[in-house]
């Protein structure tokens, strides 16, 4: 008998000894993959009957403004679950994904008894202090049921506890402080490959290969969406298969892409939503960047740019998981407590892309329709909503992103909104974003604007960024009367911008007092 036959024999033997026991792997919202998933590897190499699960938590279907994620977010998630189920049906797993509903602590308590569970593995949460507390509750409940609960950090490049230990047990409060740790952190751990078939120590029962009607992946209609709900985009197909396919040529495509600003706005060549849902491992992405960097000077340039973005993400997760109330203003020790205005009309017009400023409204509508926008575009609307012109709290903007953006990551978005609003986490100069000027610079002919603003498609390019200046006869020719078919500007950028600028000056002083000079 050769070595491979011997290993196979041992594998079968170890499962037959423990078919009465069940090992559960809990696929969480940010770990929908088989590659570089140490918790999954642990589960399939453990002795017992293997059962993979995913829990649809009511928390995911609610927001801080009592509004759930929109259809594009759910569509991407459901596609990712179907892809995961398909991959699990293949050898050596030969099983199905069980989708369950409810609060995880209640669902798992019931499963432990029903399935005679002896072990559960899952990816540790790094989203917030609250989510990490939930992990501890799960472990306490598991211990009560005599179930071994094992979790692993794999959503970021580094284990956050390792980073904190290098900083003498303290969480770095600024990105500048975090940057000082980077040389000591060293190269991130290499991604873990998907388990080799001969290392898998499981034997699925015949029933596991058949979809349980009570544990099937729901449809959009099952989740309450109308049958004819509008899906504005299918640019991003959810799932690990698509993520790895995109990754295989991502670096070459990005290096070959032009630097025209309009390309940034219209390109759908992004991996951010795959990282958010864990369809793609961050370490796998970094490894690919590192490999591409060695091929050319352009590859090194791309590596430096994108690895910086990954490190900013790393910092956001580190501070976000270390401070309670990090994603709100009140009680947040890292956020300047600013006297934001309460203006429901401003907020409503912003959320619906009806501010009267085409550049801003086009970006908002892209967010609503497609669930994505380029970082520079996001920054424009973040400044406009907050310290630039409307003086509305950044928390309202973060909640808008949470509702509509497929790639929304709570710690990352929180840091970006705090930074753009001058509430924290920024350095050097505070940039100004004139909603007309920046639009002209990036999209001089209004191509991007007209794509998302059908009412302005017939406006001449010289007026599309400020259509209220167009003579009435041009408005009539374009079929859009300003003030009737498209709103007049919500505020005057000169007077409101000057007022907000004075407010920013006091904020700058406050930030200097708290964080010091960068």
HELIX and SHEET records of a PDB file:
HELIX    1   1 UNK A    3  UNK A   16  1                                  14    
HELIX    2   2 UNK A   38  UNK A   44  1                                   7    
HELIX    3   3 UNK A   58  UNK A   61  5                                   4    
HELIX    4   4 UNK A   71  UNK A   89  1                                  19    
HELIX    5   5 UNK A  104  UNK A  114  1                                  11    
HELIX    6   6 UNK A  129  UNK A  144  1                                  16    
HELIX    7   7 UNK A  160  UNK A  166  1                                   7    
HELIX    8   8 UNK A  175  UNK A  185  1                                  11    
HELIX    9   9 UNK A  197  UNK A  199  5                                   3    
HELIX   10  10 UNK A  206  UNK A  209  5                                   4    
HELIX   11  11 UNK A  213  UNK A  215  5                                   3    
HELIX   12  12 UNK A  240  UNK A  256  1                                  17    
HELIX   13  13 UNK A  261  UNK A  266  1                                   6    
HELIX   14  14 UNK A  272  UNK A  276  1                                   5    
HELIX   15  15 UNK A  282  UNK A  293  1                                  12    
HELIX   16  16 UNK A  297  UNK A  320  1                                  24    
HELIX   17  17 UNK A  344  UNK A  351  1                                   8    
HELIX   18  18 UNK A  358  UNK A  370  1                                  13    
HELIX   19  19 UNK A  375  UNK A  383  1                                   9    
HELIX   20  20 UNK A  384  UNK A  388  3                                   5    
HELIX   21  21 UNK A  394  UNK A  404  1                                  11    
HELIX   22  22 UNK A  410  UNK A  420  1                                  11    
HELIX   23  23 UNK A  437  UNK A  442  1                                   6    
HELIX   24  24 UNK A  447  UNK A  452  1                                   6    
HELIX   25  25 UNK A  454  UNK A  456  5                                   3    
HELIX   26  26 UNK A  467  UNK A  469  5                                   3    
HELIX   27  27 UNK A  472  UNK A  478  1                                   7    
HELIX   28  28 UNK A  493  UNK A  515  1                                  23    
SHEET    1   A 5 UNK A  98  UNK A 101  0                                        
SHEET    2   A 5 UNK A  49  UNK A  56  1                                        
SHEET    3   A 5 UNK A  22  UNK A  27  1                                        
SHEET    4   A 5 UNK A 117  UNK A 123  1                                        
SHEET    5   A 5 UNK A 148  UNK A 152  1                                        
END                                                                             
